[in-house]
Amino acid sequence: MGTNIGDSGKPQDTPATASESDDGVDGDNGVDVSLIRWMLSLTSDERLDVLQTFVDGVPGDSIGRTQR
Amino acid sequence: MCFRLSSTASPEIRLAVPSASTGFRGAIECLCAHDVAFIVVGGVAAVLNGAPISTFDLDIVHERTPENVTRLMVALAALDARYRDPAGRVLRPRADAIAGDGHHLLLTNCGPLDVLGRIGDGEGFEALQVETRLHRLGERDVPVLNLSGLIRTKKAAGRAKDLAVLPILMRTLAESNG
């Protein structure tokens, strides 16, 4: 844990606020506000699917999922 | 609905209920199918609350009553749970250990599952319930620690991996309140 999920699907119509840079990233700490807003626009089911898709894209051996 | 607010029900040994789903959803469905009282915490809870972070394991805090531990043990058997052992040994969780307040880092047929007796500043199931909200996942309402609870427990834990996500959690909380 600890990294941003990839930005595929990031909304294109969410304007950055005055405290953000043009790309929607909060200048103080690097948080991608547009990505947060996109996640908040999803249902819980959809958010879990986003995470599962990310996890499924990582080979199982690299995180021990295939340990027997 | 799989959220149990009390542990008054008598212990009930059930047949293992296999889940048609896999991954996080499969593990959650299995726990719910076995009527386990638990709260989703950690990275999956953060994502369900709208925080764009990644995680590979499902973290839960379970009610540690004898009845619920019995139900959880049946669910863990259905999930083929064993400890994540670097040496590759197959070590199964025991009920007396699951009834304690330690952390059990398991591997299941639905992926890594961390069964946690207490988190943060030593808070268990009962203490965390006040900061828990139900999230609709498929046909089930699943109890999930809210963003305020996640932020507070991660600050209390104080580990680097917990502190690293605090800016994202705090901004997500601000955005969700705004």
gemmi code that builds the backbone of each chain (N, CA, C; Angstrom):
import gemmi

chains = {
    "A": [
        ("MET", (0.834, -1.178, 0.000), (0.000, 0.000, 0.000), (0.876, 1.237, 0.000)),
        ("GLY", (0.333, 2.319, -0.556), (1.078, 3.537, -0.442), (1.345, 4.241, -1.749)),
        ("THR", (0.868, 3.681, -2.842), (1.071, 4.360, -4.101), (-0.267, 4.641, -4.741)),
        ("ASN", (-0.278, 5.665, -5.561), (-1.501, 5.983, -6.280), (-1.797, 4.894, -7.289)),
        ("ILE", (-3.075, 4.549, -7.406), (-3.496, 3.700, -8.503), (-3.270, 4.477, -9.783)),
        ("GLY", (-3.006, 3.775, -10.871), (-2.752, 4.420, -12.147), (-3.861, 5.364, -12.543)),
        ("ASP", (-3.568, 6.288, -13.436), (-4.514, 7.353, -13.715), (-5.374, 7.097, -14.941)),
        ("SER", (-5.442, 5.845, -15.394), (-6.335, 5.563, -16.506), (-7.762, 5.851, -16.074)),
        ("GLY", (-8.533, 6.469, -16.936), (-9.909, 6.788, -16.598), (-10.048, 8.101, -15.869)),
        ("LYS", (-8.981, 8.805, -15.715), (-9.058, 10.094, -15.021), (-9.999, 11.024, -15.787)),
        ("PRO", (-10.910, 11.662, -15.097), (-11.857, 12.517, -15.797), (-11.166, 13.697, -16.439)),
        ("GLN", (-11.658, 14.084, -17.589), (-11.057, 15.197, -18.318), (-11.796, 16.500, -18.051)),
        ("ASP", (-12.941, 16.414, -17.399), (-13.767, 17.605, -17.258), (-13.782, 18.130, -15.830)),
        ("THR", (-12.835, 17.699, -15.009), (-12.772, 18.174, -13.642), (-11.732, 19.278, -13.541)),
        ("PRO", (-12.150, 20.513, -13.380), (-11.175, 21.606, -13.351), (-10.347, 21.589, -12.074)),
        ("ALA", (-9.098, 21.947, -12.181), (-8.260, 22.081, -10.998), (-8.645, 23.347, -10.253)),
        ("THR", (-8.560, 23.310, -8.940), (-8.876, 24.500, -8.159), (-7.659, 25.408, -8.104)),
        ("ALA", (-7.841, 26.555, -7.502), (-6.768, 27.549, -7.495), (-5.522, 27.053, -6.777)),
        ("SER", (-5.689, 26.140, -5.819), (-4.549, 25.669, -5.053), (-3.830, 24.501, -5.728)),
        ("GLU", (-4.329, 24.095, -6.884), (-3.744, 22.969, -7.564), (-3.030, 23.419, -8.823)),
        ("SER", (-2.128, 22.590, -9.281), (-1.476, 22.875, -10.542), (-2.428, 22.530, -11.679)),
        ("ASP", (-2.025, 22.846, -12.895), (-2.904, 22.624, -14.042), (-3.271, 21.159, -14.237)),
        ("ASP", (-2.417, 20.253, -13.764), (-2.719, 18.843, -13.970), (-3.524, 18.246, -12.812)),
        ("GLY", (-4.036, 19.089, -11.911), (-4.895, 18.593, -10.835), (-4.134, 18.026, -9.666)),
        ("VAL", (-2.816, 18.197, -9.641), (-2.017, 17.671, -8.542), (-1.828, 18.752, -7.495)),
        ("ASP", (-2.137, 18.420, -6.252), (-1.965, 19.352, -5.142), (-0.481, 19.635, -4.967)),
        ("GLY", (-0.107, 20.899, -5.077), (1.305, 21.248, -5.061), (2.004, 20.995, -3.744)),
        ("ASP", (1.255, 20.951, -2.643), (1.877, 20.799, -1.327), (2.426, 19.394, -1.087)),
        ("ASN", (1.696, 18.397, -1.541), (2.107, 17.035, -1.197), (2.002, 16.049, -2.346)),
        ("GLY", (1.731, 16.532, -3.532), (1.703, 15.652, -4.694), (0.469, 14.790, -4.828)),
        ("VAL", (-0.548, 15.067, -4.052), (-1.771, 14.275, -4.142), (-2.537, 14.641, -5.405)),
        ("ASP", (-2.936, 13.631, -6.150), (-3.670, 13.844, -7.395), (-5.149, 14.018, -7.082)),
        ("VAL", (-5.581, 15.262, -7.027), (-6.960, 15.565, -6.619), (-7.957, 15.095, -7.670)),
        ("SER", (-7.585, 15.188, -8.936), (-8.524, 14.754, -9.972), (-8.783, 13.248, -9.867)),
        ("LEU", (-7.763, 12.503, -9.469), (-7.941, 11.054, -9.295), (-8.852, 10.767, -8.104)),
        ("ILE", (-8.698, 11.539, -7.045), (-9.582, 11.378, -5.883), (-11.027, 11.663, -6.285)),
        ("ARG", (-11.230, 12.740, -7.036), (-12.596, 13.084, -7.435), (-13.198, 12.012, -8.329)),
        ("TRP", (-12.370, 11.432, -9.168), (-12.869, 10.347, -10.023), (-13.253, 9.146, -9.169)),
        ("MET", (-12.409, 8.784, -8.227), (-12.747, 7.651, -7.350), (-14.026, 7.925, -6.562)),
        ("LEU", (-14.172, 9.142, -6.086), (-15.372, 9.486, -5.308), (-16.634, 9.460, -6.170)),
        ("SER", (-16.457, 9.558, -7.484), (-17.630, 9.520, -8.368), (-18.119, 8.091, -8.593)),
        ("LEU", (-17.328, 7.117, -8.178), (-17.667, 5.708, -8.396), (-18.450, 5.148, -7.218)),
        ("THR", (-19.150, 4.050, -7.447), (-19.782, 3.322, -6.353), (-18.725, 2.479, -5.645)),
        ("SER", (-19.070, 1.976, -4.479), (-18.136, 1.101, -3.757), (-17.785, -0.122, -4.594)),
        ("ASP", (-18.769, -0.683, -5.261), (-18.514, -1.838, -6.132), (-17.486, -1.492, -7.208)),
        ("GLU", (-17.671, -0.332, -7.815), (-16.763, 0.071, -8.896), (-15.361, 0.341, -8.353)),
        ("ARG", (-15.277, 0.938, -7.168), (-13.954, 1.203, -6.571), (-13.216, -0.106, -6.312)),
        ("LEU", (-13.947, -1.113, -5.825), (-13.306, -2.402, -5.566), (-12.850, -3.045, -6.876)),
        ("ASP", (-13.635, -2.870, -7.910), (-13.242, -3.414, -9.218), (-11.973, -2.733, -9.735)),
        ("VAL", (-11.859, -1.423, -9.523), (-10.650, -0.701, -9.942), (-9.428, -1.290, -9.241)),
        ("LEU", (-9.543, -1.488, -7.930), (-8.423, -2.036, -7.164), (-8.106, -3.461, -7.618)),
        ("GLN", (-9.149, -4.268, -7.815), (-8.909, -5.663, -8.214), (-8.241, -5.740, -9.580)),
        ("THR", (-8.646, -4.857, -10.480), (-8.020, -4.824, -11.806), (-6.542, -4.485, -11.689)),
        ("PHE", (-6.233, -3.542, -10.783), (-4.830, -3.177, -10.555), (-4.045, -4.379, -10.018)),
        ("VAL", (-4.604, -5.053, -9.009), (-3.918, -6.195, -8.394), (-3.746, -7.322, -9.408)),
        ("ASP", (-4.774, -7.563, -10.206), (-4.715, -8.665, -11.172), (-3.662, -8.408, -12.251)),
        ("GLY", (-3.266, -7.158, -12.401), (-2.256, -6.840, -13.386), (-0.841, -7.115, -12.924)),
        ("VAL", (-0.700, -7.490, -11.642), (0.619, -7.796, -11.089), (0.796, -9.306, -11.066)),
        ("PRO", (1.926, -9.807, -11.584), (2.144, -11.247, -11.569), (2.032, -11.816, -10.159)),
        ("GLY", (1.343, -12.944, -10.006), (1.095, -13.528, -8.693), (2.347, -13.865, -7.924)),
        ("ASP", (3.372, -14.353, -8.592), (4.586, -14.760, -7.890), (5.252, -13.593, -7.166)),
        ("SER", (5.049, -12.376, -7.691), (5.767, -11.240, -7.124), (5.197, -10.811, -5.782)),
        ("ILE", (3.982, -11.239, -5.444), (3.419, -10.876, -4.145), (3.002, -12.101, -3.358)),
        ("GLY", (3.462, -13.276, -3.790), (3.226, -14.479, -2.998), (1.848, -15.081, -3.124)),
        ("ARG", (1.075, -14.635, -4.106), (-0.274, -15.154, -4.209), (-0.315, -16.613, -4.616)),
        ("THR", (0.782, -17.106, -5.184), (0.773, -18.489, -5.643), (1.469, -19.420, -4.669)),
        ("GLN", (1.802, -18.907, -3.463), (2.476, -19.749, -2.473), (1.619, -20.945, -2.112)),
        ("ARG", (2.224, -22.075, -1.999), (1.517, -23.298, -1.630), (2.244, -24.028, -0.525)),
    ],
    "B": [
        ("MET", (-27.391, -9.076, 4.521), (-26.442, -8.206, 5.204), (-25.571, -9.043, 6.126)),
        ("CYS", (-24.294, -8.734, 6.179), (-23.406, -9.576, 6.957), (-22.899, -8.887, 8.223)),
        ("PHE", (-23.370, -7.685, 8.506), (-22.870, -6.962, 9.662), (-23.574, -7.460, 10.914)),
        ("ARG", (-22.810, -7.950, 11.873), (-23.374, -8.430, 13.121), (-23.031, -7.425, 14.216)),
        ("LEU", (-24.046, -6.877, 14.850), (-23.802, -5.890, 15.887), (-23.587, -6.527, 17.250)),
        ("SER", (-23.992, -7.776, 17.410), (-23.816, -8.427, 18.695), (-23.372, -9.867, 18.481)),
        ("SER", (-22.989, -10.483, 19.556), (-22.513, -11.858, 19.456), (-23.406, -12.776, 20.274)),
        ("THR", (-24.685, -12.486, 20.321), (-25.576, -13.268, 21.163), (-25.951, -14.604, 20.532)),
        ("ALA", (-25.744, -14.719, 19.255), (-26.107, -15.976, 18.605), (-25.219, -17.104, 19.101)),
        ("SER", (-25.797, -18.274, 19.204), (-25.026, -19.422, 19.662), (-24.048, -19.841, 18.584)),
        ("PRO", (-22.948, -20.465, 18.992), (-21.983, -20.921, 18.005), (-22.639, -21.908, 17.042)),
        ("GLU", (-22.297, -21.787, 15.808), (-22.919, -22.648, 14.821), (-21.856, -23.097, 13.830)),
        ("ILE", (-21.662, -24.370, 13.770), (-20.723, -24.909, 12.804), (-21.466, -25.121, 11.494)),
        ("ARG", (-20.980, -24.504, 10.455), (-21.627, -24.618, 9.157), (-20.715, -25.339, 8.190)),
        ("LEU", (-21.308, -25.853, 7.149), (-20.504, -26.381, 6.073), (-19.820, -25.221, 5.382)),
        ("ALA", (-18.626, -25.474, 4.929), (-17.915, -24.425, 4.227), (-18.702, -24.001, 2.997)),
        ("VAL", (-18.833, -22.704, 2.818), (-19.575, -22.169, 1.682), (-18.581, -21.630, 0.668)),
        ("PRO", (-18.405, -22.329, -0.428), (-17.467, -21.817, -1.420), (-17.998, -20.558, -2.079)),
        ("SER", (-17.103, -19.671, -2.449), (-17.493, -18.438, -3.103), (-17.261, -18.553, -4.593)),
        ("ALA", (-18.205, -18.013, -5.357), (-18.050, -18.020, -6.808), (-17.086, -16.933, -7.249)),
        ("SER", (-16.841, -15.962, -6.378), (-15.969, -14.855, -6.728), (-14.542, -15.153, -6.293)),
        ("THR", (-13.630, -14.336, -6.777), (-12.228, -14.459, -6.386), (-11.760, -13.108, -5.875)),
        ("GLY", (-10.498, -13.066, -5.464), (-9.926, -11.794, -5.055), (-10.602, -11.231, -3.817)),
        ("PHE", (-10.501, -9.898, -3.676), (-11.075, -9.238, -2.495), (-12.549, -9.576, -2.339)),
        ("ARG", (-13.270, -9.535, -3.437), (-14.710, -9.762, -3.375), (-15.008, -11.185, -2.900)),
        ("GLY", (-14.215, -12.148, -3.373), (-14.437, -13.532, -2.968), (-14.210, -13.730, -1.478)),
        ("ALA", (-13.143, -13.138, -0.953), (-12.863, -13.272, 0.476), (-13.959, -12.614, 1.311)),
        ("ILE", (-14.388, -11.435, 0.899), (-15.447, -10.734, 1.635), (-16.744, -11.533, 1.583)),
        ("GLU", (-17.075, -12.052, 0.416), (-18.302, -12.838, 0.284), (-18.249, -14.078, 1.167)),
        ("CYS", (-17.090, -14.703, 1.248), (-16.962, -15.903, 2.079), (-17.169, -15.558, 3.552)),
        ("LEU", (-16.555, -14.479, 4.000), (-16.726, -14.073, 5.395), (-18.198, -13.765, 5.690)),
        ("CYS", (-18.838, -13.084, 4.767), (-20.253, -12.753, 4.956), (-21.113, -14.017, 4.927)),
        ("ALA", (-20.806, -14.927, 4.015), (-21.601, -16.153, 3.889), (-21.544, -16.982, 5.166)),
        ("HIS", (-20.450, -16.849, 5.899), (-20.306, -17.581, 7.151), (-20.701, -16.736, 8.356)),
        ("ASP", (-21.313, -15.582, 8.083), (-21.878, -14.740, 9.134), (-20.820, -14.274, 10.129)),
        ("VAL", (-19.635, -14.008, 9.615), (-18.542, -13.521, 10.460), (-18.747, -12.031, 10.729)),
        ("ALA", (-18.574, -11.625, 11.979), (-18.606, -10.210, 12.327), (-17.199, -9.643, 12.153)),
        ("PHE", (-17.065, -8.708, 11.218), (-15.757, -8.145, 10.926), (-15.922, -6.737, 10.376)),
        ("ILE", (-14.818, -6.007, 10.364), (-14.766, -4.671, 9.762), (-13.590, -4.649, 8.789)),
        ("VAL", (-13.842, -4.191, 7.570), (-12.756, -4.023, 6.607), (-11.974, -2.770, 6.984)),
        ("VAL", (-10.664, -2.912, 7.115), (-9.795, -1.792, 7.455), (-8.663, -1.743, 6.421)),
        ("GLY", (-7.684, -0.893, 6.623), (-6.500, -0.872, 5.772), (-6.761, -0.334, 4.370)),
        ("GLY", (-5.956, -0.795, 3.434), (-5.986, -0.250, 2.090), (-7.296, -0.469, 1.358)),
        ("VAL", (-7.898, -1.635, 1.529), (-9.170, -1.887, 0.845), (-10.248, -0.954, 1.394)),
        ("ALA", (-10.220, -0.727, 2.690), (-11.166, 0.231, 3.279), (-10.938, 1.625, 2.698)),
        ("ALA", (-9.675, 1.990, 2.536), (-9.369, 3.302, 1.963), (-9.932, 3.425, 0.559)),
        ("VAL", (-9.737, 2.392, -0.244), (-10.246, 2.417, -1.621), (-11.773, 2.477, -1.628)),
        ("LEU", (-12.408, 1.676, -0.780), (-13.877, 1.685, -0.742), (-14.412, 3.054, -0.328)),
        ("ASN", (-13.607, 3.794, 0.422), (-13.998, 5.155, 0.812), (-13.601, 6.198, -0.235)),
        ("GLY", (-12.989, 5.743, -1.326), (-12.696, 6.658, -2.426), (-11.259, 7.115, -2.549)),
        ("ALA", (-10.359, 6.564, -1.750), (-8.952, 6.976, -1.822), (-8.233, 6.183, -2.914)),
        ("PRO", (-7.558, 6.857, -3.832), (-6.874, 6.163, -4.928), (-5.508, 5.635, -4.510)),
        ("ILE", (-5.505, 4.565, -3.752), (-4.246, 3.927, -3.347), (-4.291, 2.468, -3.776)),
        ("SER", (-3.166, 1.807, -3.687), (-3.121, 0.401, -4.063), (-2.778, -0.457, -2.848)),
        ("THR", (-3.263, -1.656, -2.855), (-2.941, -2.610, -1.809), (-3.127, -4.009, -2.367)),
        ("PHE", (-2.448, -4.968, -1.787), (-2.565, -6.336, -2.273), (-3.276, -7.247, -1.292)),
        ("ASP", (-3.479, -6.771, -0.064), (-4.101, -7.655, 0.919), (-5.373, -7.042, 1.480)),
        ("LEU", (-6.263, -7.930, 1.905), (-7.498, -7.516, 2.564), (-7.260, -7.575, 4.068)),
        ("ASP", (-7.431, -6.439, 4.739), (-7.254, -6.380, 6.196), (-8.620, -6.337, 6.861)),
        ("ILE", (-8.804, -7.199, 7.861), (-10.053, -7.156, 8.630), (-9.738, -7.179, 10.119)),
        ("VAL", (-10.607, -6.521, 10.882), (-10.606, -6.656, 12.341), (-11.873, -7.419, 12.684)),
        ("HIS", (-11.728, -8.501, 13.417), (-12.870, -9.374, 13.686), (-13.301, -9.280, 15.146)),
        ("GLU", (-14.561, -9.577, 15.372), (-15.064, -9.675, 16.738), (-14.486, -10.955, 17.350)),
        ("ARG", (-13.883, -10.810, 18.520), (-13.125, -11.939, 19.080), (-13.888, -12.691, 20.158)),
        ("THR", (-15.189, -12.808, 19.986), (-15.977, -13.668, 20.867), (-15.792, -15.122, 20.423)),
        ("PRO", (-15.988, -16.069, 21.322), (-15.839, -17.478, 20.929), (-16.736, -17.856, 19.757)),
        ("GLU", (-17.964, -17.347, 19.762), (-18.900, -17.709, 18.691), (-18.405, -17.194, 17.335)),
        ("ASN", (-17.934, -15.947, 17.332), (-17.488, -15.381, 16.056), (-16.168, -15.995, 15.598)),
        ("VAL", (-15.303, -16.311, 16.549), (-14.056, -16.983, 16.176), (-14.369, -18.335, 15.535)),
        ("THR", (-15.368, -19.025, 16.056), (-15.763, -20.305, 15.462), (-16.222, -20.111, 14.021)),
        ("ARG", (-17.052, -19.087, 13.816), (-17.527, -18.822, 12.455), (-16.365, -18.424, 11.544)),
        ("LEU", (-15.458, -17.611, 12.066), (-14.313, -17.178, 11.267), (-13.420, -18.362, 10.900)),
        ("MET", (-13.232, -19.279, 11.821), (-12.387, -20.444, 11.532), (-12.982, -21.274, 10.390)),
        ("VAL", (-14.305, -21.399, 10.353), (-14.949, -22.143, 9.262), (-14.732, -21.405, 7.936)),
        ("ALA", (-14.875, -20.092, 7.987), (-14.651, -19.295, 6.772), (-13.200, -19.417, 6.301)),
        ("LEU", (-12.272, -19.377, 7.249), (-10.855, -19.490, 6.876), (-10.560, -20.860, 6.270)),
        ("ALA", (-11.220, -21.885, 6.775), (-11.040, -23.218, 6.194), (-11.566, -23.248, 4.764)),
        ("ALA", (-12.718, -22.607, 4.558), (-13.290, -22.547, 3.210), (-12.370, -21.803, 2.253)),
        ("LEU", (-11.633, -20.842, 2.794), (-10.707, -20.047, 1.974), (-9.330, -20.707, 1.861)),
        ("ASP", (-9.179, -21.884, 2.492), (-7.885, -22.583, 2.488), (-6.780, -21.684, 3.050)),
        ("ALA", (-7.101, -20.993, 4.146), (-6.160, -20.020, 4.702), (-4.978, -20.690, 5.377)),
        ("ARG", (-3.811, -20.161, 5.132), (-2.579, -20.583, 5.816), (-1.708, -19.344, 5.963)),
        ("TYR", (-0.770, -19.419, 6.903), (0.104, -18.274, 7.125), (1.020, -18.070, 5.917)),
        ("ARG", (1.331, -16.810, 5.647), (2.291, -16.500, 4.600), (3.679, -16.787, 5.154)),
        ("ASP", (4.179, -17.947, 4.824), (5.430, -18.429, 5.396), (6.527, -18.387, 4.337)),
        ("PRO", (7.573, -17.588, 4.575), (8.649, -17.486, 3.576), (9.286, -18.827, 3.249)),
        ("ALA", (9.230, -19.754, 4.197), (9.839, -21.065, 3.958), (8.912, -21.988, 3.178)),
        ("GLY", (7.692, -21.549, 2.928), (6.777, -22.340, 2.130), (6.034, -23.415, 2.897)),
        ("ARG", (6.173, -23.402, 4.227), (5.446, -24.394, 5.018), (3.956, -24.063, 5.023)),
        ("VAL", (3.124, -25.083, 5.160), (1.675, -24.874, 5.238), (1.288, -24.870, 6.716)),
        ("LEU", (1.148, -23.683, 7.256), (0.815, -23.512, 8.671), (-0.588, -22.921, 8.754)),
        ("ARG", (-1.481, -23.660, 9.383), (-2.877, -23.237, 9.449), (-3.128, -22.414, 10.712)),
        ("PRO", (-4.018, -21.429, 10.625), (-4.362, -20.665, 11.835), (-5.142, -21.521, 12.822)),
        ("ARG", (-4.907, -21.257, 14.106), (-5.616, -21.978, 15.171), (-6.602, -21.023, 15.841)),
        ("ALA", (-7.682, -21.605, 16.340), (-8.736, -20.783, 16.939), (-8.225, -20.011, 18.147)),
        ("ASP", (-7.384, -20.624, 18.967), (-6.914, -19.913, 20.158), (-6.050, -18.712, 19.788)),
        ("ALA", (-5.335, -18.821, 18.686), (-4.534, -17.684, 18.234), (-5.421, -16.605, 17.618)),
        ("ILE", (-6.394, -17.012, 16.838), (-7.298, -16.051, 16.209), (-8.108, -15.306, 17.269)),
        ("ALA", (-8.332, -15.938, 18.406), (-9.085, -15.295, 19.489), (-8.258, -14.230, 20.212)),
        ("GLY", (-6.964, -14.199, 19.960), (-6.103, -13.209, 20.597), (-6.110, -11.885, 19.839)),
        ("ASP", (-5.280, -10.952, 20.322), (-5.317, -9.617, 19.713), (-4.176, -9.377, 18.727)),
        ("GLY", (-3.541, -10.452, 18.284), (-2.421, -10.317, 17.364), (-2.840, -10.159, 15.912)),
        ("HIS", (-1.834, -10.107, 15.060), (-2.047, -9.980, 13.620), (-1.708, -11.297, 12.944)),
        ("HIS", (-2.581, -11.761, 12.083), (-2.385, -13.032, 11.387), (-2.348, -12.755, 9.889)),
        ("LEU", (-1.171, -12.901, 9.310), (-0.973, -12.582, 7.897), (-1.125, -13.867, 7.102)),
        ("LEU", (-2.274, -14.010, 6.465), (-2.647, -15.272, 5.839), (-2.658, -15.149, 4.317)),
        ("LEU", (-2.532, -16.292, 3.680), (-2.730, -16.398, 2.239), (-3.926, -17.304, 2.026)),
        ("THR", (-4.844, -16.901, 1.182), (-6.049, -17.694, 0.930), (-6.192, -17.935, -0.567)),
        ("ASN", (-7.214, -18.731, -0.906), (-7.455, -18.941, -2.335), (-8.109, -17.710, -2.983)),
        ("CYS", (-8.324, -16.672, -2.195), (-8.784, -15.380, -2.727), (-7.727, -14.301, -2.529)),
        ("GLY", (-6.493, -14.688, -2.255), (-5.425, -13.712, -2.084), (-5.048, -13.500, -0.631)),
        ("PRO", (-4.101, -12.600, -0.380), (-3.652, -12.328, 0.995), (-4.772, -11.760, 1.852)),
        ("LEU", (-4.868, -12.269, 3.078), (-5.886, -11.817, 4.033), (-5.213, -11.635, 5.386)),
        ("ASP", (-5.263, -10.425, 5.914), (-4.701, -10.138, 7.230), (-5.837, -10.074, 8.243)),
        ("VAL", (-5.810, -10.992, 9.201), (-6.824, -11.037, 10.264), (-6.214, -10.385, 11.497)),
        ("LEU", (-6.775, -9.246, 11.898), (-6.155, -8.394, 12.914), (-7.043, -8.305, 14.155)),
        ("GLY", (-6.463, -8.615, 15.292), (-7.226, -8.512, 16.539), (-7.423, -7.067, 16.952)),
        ("ARG", (-6.374, -6.274, 16.811), (-6.427, -4.854, 17.153), (-5.579, -4.086, 16.153)),
        ("ILE", (-5.917, -2.823, 15.954), (-5.106, -1.963, 15.082), (-4.907, -0.618, 15.757)),
        ("GLY", (-4.081, 0.212, 15.138), (-3.868, 1.574, 15.625), (-3.335, 1.589, 17.031)),
        ("ASP", (-4.088, 2.226, 17.900), (-3.673, 2.364, 19.289), (-4.283, 1.253, 20.142)),
        ("GLY", (-4.351, 0.064, 19.586), (-4.882, -1.084, 20.321), (-6.389, -1.220, 20.282)),
        ("GLU", (-6.994, -0.705, 19.220), (-8.449, -0.749, 19.127), (-8.931, -2.021, 18.446)),
        ("GLY", (-9.922, -2.629, 19.045), (-10.507, -3.839, 18.502), (-11.843, -3.570, 17.837)),
        ("PHE", (-12.545, -4.642, 17.540), (-13.801, -4.585, 16.793), (-14.810, -3.626, 17.423)),
        ("GLU", (-15.004, -3.762, 18.712), (-16.053, -2.961, 19.365), (-15.728, -1.464, 19.287)),
        ("ALA", (-14.480, -1.117, 19.543), (-14.099, 0.299, 19.524), (-14.214, 0.903, 18.129)),
        ("LEU", (-13.951, 0.100, 17.114), (-13.957, 0.615, 15.746), (-15.356, 0.727, 15.159)),
        ("GLN", (-16.322, 0.082, 15.779), (-17.672, 0.062, 15.214), (-18.267, 1.463, 15.063)),
        ("VAL", (-17.895, 2.366, 15.968), (-18.491, 3.704, 15.911), (-18.018, 4.481, 14.686)),
        ("GLU", (-16.932, 4.054, 14.074), (-16.421, 4.736, 12.887), (-16.576, 3.866, 11.641)),
        ("THR", (-17.545, 2.989, 11.703), (-17.758, 2.052, 10.606), (-19.023, 2.413, 9.835)),
        ("ARG", (-18.941, 2.277, 8.524), (-20.104, 2.534, 7.670), (-20.289, 1.337, 6.745)),
        ("LEU", (-21.539, 1.037, 6.444), (-21.820, -0.080, 5.543), (-21.647, 0.361, 4.095)),
        ("HIS", (-20.944, -0.460, 3.316), (-20.788, -0.229, 1.885), (-21.470, -1.363, 1.134)),
        ("ARG", (-22.239, -1.016, 0.112), (-22.928, -2.021, -0.680), (-21.954, -2.645, -1.670)),
        ("LEU", (-21.717, -3.941, -1.516), (-20.870, -4.683, -2.453), (-21.694, -5.846, -2.979)),
        ("GLY", (-22.070, -5.781, -4.232), (-22.953, -6.807, -4.782), (-24.274, -6.793, -4.047)),
        ("GLU", (-24.608, -7.930, -3.451), (-25.884, -8.047, -2.742), (-25.706, -7.889, -1.235)),
        ("ARG", (-24.522, -7.485, -0.817), (-24.247, -7.456, 0.628), (-23.873, -6.054, 1.096)),
        ("ASP", (-24.211, -5.781, 2.356), (-23.747, -4.567, 3.012), (-22.565, -4.939, 3.891)),
        ("VAL", (-21.427, -4.359, 3.599), (-20.182, -4.759, 4.249), (-19.680, -3.616, 5.135)),
        ("PRO", (-19.372, -3.899, 6.405), (-18.877, -2.861, 7.299), (-17.434, -2.466, 6.987)),
        ("VAL", (-17.232, -1.176, 6.822), (-15.917, -0.658, 6.421), (-15.561, 0.522, 7.327)),
        ("LEU", (-14.355, 0.548, 7.829), (-13.887, 1.673, 8.649), (-13.892, 2.940, 7.796)),
        ("ASN", (-14.404, 4.039, 8.334), (-14.487, 5.267, 7.532), (-13.130, 5.987, 7.481)),
        ("LEU", (-13.084, 7.047, 6.685), (-11.811, 7.740, 6.463), (-11.247, 8.334, 7.754)),
        ("SER", (-12.110, 8.897, 8.585), (-11.620, 9.461, 9.843), (-10.974, 8.381, 10.703)),
        ("GLY", (-11.611, 7.224, 10.748), (-11.052, 6.117, 11.516), (-9.748, 5.612, 10.932)),
        ("LEU", (-9.688, 5.536, 9.608), (-8.449, 5.102, 8.960), (-7.310, 6.060, 9.247)),
        ("ILE", (-7.590, 7.358, 9.133), (-6.545, 8.359, 9.376), (-6.057, 8.270, 10.820)),
        ("ARG", (-6.993, 8.163, 11.732), (-6.619, 8.120, 13.157), (-5.801, 6.869, 13.477)),
        ("THR", (-6.235, 5.710, 12.984), (-5.516, 4.471, 13.315), (-4.159, 4.410, 12.615)),
        ("LYS", (-4.066, 4.982, 11.434), (-2.765, 4.966, 10.751), (-1.783, 5.920, 11.429)),
        ("LYS", (-2.291, 7.048, 11.905), (-1.418, 7.944, 12.671), (-0.924, 7.239, 13.931)),
        ("ALA", (-1.823, 6.519, 14.577), (-1.448, 5.832, 15.814), (-0.447, 4.722, 15.544)),
        ("ALA", (-0.625, 4.019, 14.435), (0.309, 2.931, 14.101), (1.699, 3.509, 13.834)),
        ("GLY", (1.737, 4.617, 13.121), (2.983, 5.358, 12.957), (4.036, 4.710, 12.081)),
        ("ARG", (3.675, 3.636, 11.392), (4.659, 3.002, 10.513), (4.797, 3.821, 9.237)),
        ("ALA", (5.942, 3.692, 8.603), (6.204, 4.485, 7.397), (5.149, 4.243, 6.338)),
        ("LYS", (4.738, 2.994, 6.160), (3.769, 2.687, 5.108), (2.391, 3.268, 5.437)),
        ("ASP", (2.113, 3.430, 6.717), (0.836, 4.044, 7.103), (0.885, 5.555, 6.913)),
        ("LEU", (1.990, 6.151, 7.340), (2.125, 7.602, 7.249), (2.190, 8.064, 5.796)),
        ("ALA", (2.707, 7.192, 4.922), (2.883, 7.583, 3.520), (1.563, 7.880, 2.826)),
        ("VAL", (0.496, 7.240, 3.253), (-0.783, 7.429, 2.565), (-1.661, 8.493, 3.228)),
        ("LEU", (-1.197, 9.038, 4.342), (-2.028, 10.000, 5.060), (-2.438, 11.204, 4.203)),
        ("PRO", (-1.518, 11.808, 3.410), (-1.955, 12.944, 2.583), (-3.104, 12.583, 1.641)),
        ("ILE", (-3.059, 11.394, 1.075), (-4.134, 10.977, 0.163), (-5.435, 10.787, 0.940)),
        ("LEU", (-5.349, 10.135, 2.094), (-6.560, 9.906, 2.893), (-7.161, 11.230, 3.371)),
        ("MET", (-6.303, 12.143, 3.798), (-6.811, 13.413, 4.318), (-7.428, 14.258, 3.214)),
        ("ARG", (-6.827, 14.234, 2.032), (-7.415, 14.999, 0.928), (-8.721, 14.341, 0.453)),
        ("THR", (-8.761, 13.010, 0.471), (-10.003, 12.309, 0.099), (-11.115, 12.653, 1.078)),
        ("LEU", (-10.776, 12.714, 2.369), (-11.772, 13.087, 3.361), (-12.272, 14.511, 3.115)),
        ("ALA", (-11.343, 15.411, 2.809), (-11.735, 16.796, 2.544), (-12.634, 16.894, 1.323)),
        ("GLU", (-12.263, 16.160, 0.278), (-13.063, 16.192, -0.955), (-14.440, 15.566, -0.741)),
        ("SER", (-14.501, 14.502, 0.041), (-15.785, 13.827, 0.243), (-16.700, 14.639, 1.134)),
        ("ASN", (-16.113, 15.490, 1.960), (-16.917, 16.370, 2.816), (-17.311, 17.660, 2.103)),
        ("GLY", (-16.579, 17.937, 1.008), (-16.795, 19.212, 0.343), (-17.936, 19.165, -0.628)),
    ],
}
model = gemmi.Model(1)
for chain_id, residues in chains.items():
    chain = gemmi.Chain(chain_id)
    for i, (resn, *xyz) in enumerate(residues, 1):
        res = gemmi.Residue()
        res.name, res.seqid = resn, gemmi.SeqId(i, " ")
        for name, pos in zip(("N", "CA", "C"), xyz):
            atom = gemmi.Atom()
            atom.name, atom.element = name, gemmi.Element(name[0])
            atom.pos, atom.b_iso = gemmi.Position(*pos), 0.0
            res.add_atom(atom)
        chain.add_residue(res)
    model.add_chain(chain)
structure = gemmi.Structure()
structure.add_model(model)
structure.setup_entities()
